[in-house]
């Protein structure tokens, strides 16, 4: 099977790891990042060449990245992102932001346990490529053939995107517990209860609870919550120390997520605890102990 040509927008940890994986598996790639050296000089030479364009940028830069390159992306090109966040002002997940610019049948969301550090070390990753089009999902999943990323396809891209938002937010709490030195038993209880809350939140967001039971939900949450290299977990550990300057996807997206669920967040005790620390700046040792 002929390998697709893959254009990568964003040359951070994830973008570099994904590009290396695709190349190692025999695929062709080009990347562009306006802030990084060693990438293509212009976005146009990447996007006009590619069969598939992957956006590997933080959620808060998603729309800016799209507007930089969308006019150079041919109508036949498939598009996907890994970014898990809620856009400030619109309340849209990153898949929905892409759909503001491209036909939804061309767009996919890639989710699952893909810690950048482990991918860079040549360890396995597992993803679900979700799209409203089976053809798009299948075509994009094919870029991981012969690599150490195991891919499957799904049909709930917004659900996968929101599952990623939830796992980022709840992983902050996991980091707080770890940072406070409360132990593995406390982490295990938190993890189980947090997943229960995630199940309750999905219907409030208008999405399928079953999406949580695959790579986009439970698998990604487990990997992120237990990994020392997880940025969201590290952020929680920082909050446990009283460092209010930490940054992560979960912290950045929490205020926008609360706008989606309103005061109903108070019905979810662990979510309310994370809000108390991140938004209200209450000491983690008071809230979580």
Secondary structure, DSSP 8 states (H G I E B T S, - for coil): ----EEEEE--SHHHHHHHHHHHHTT-EEEEE-TT-SSS-S-SHHHHTT-SEEEE-S-GGGHHHHHHHHGGGS-TT-EEEE----B-TTT--BHHHHHHTTS-GGGEEEEES---HHHHHTT--EEEEEEES-HHHHHHHHGGGTTSSEEEEEES-HHHHHHHHHHHHHHHHHHHHHHHTT--HHHHHHHHHHHHHHHHHHHHHTT--GGGGGSIIIIIHHHHHHH-TT-HHHHHHHHHHTT-TT---HHHHHHHHHHHHHGGGGGGSHHHHHHHHHHTT---HHHHH-
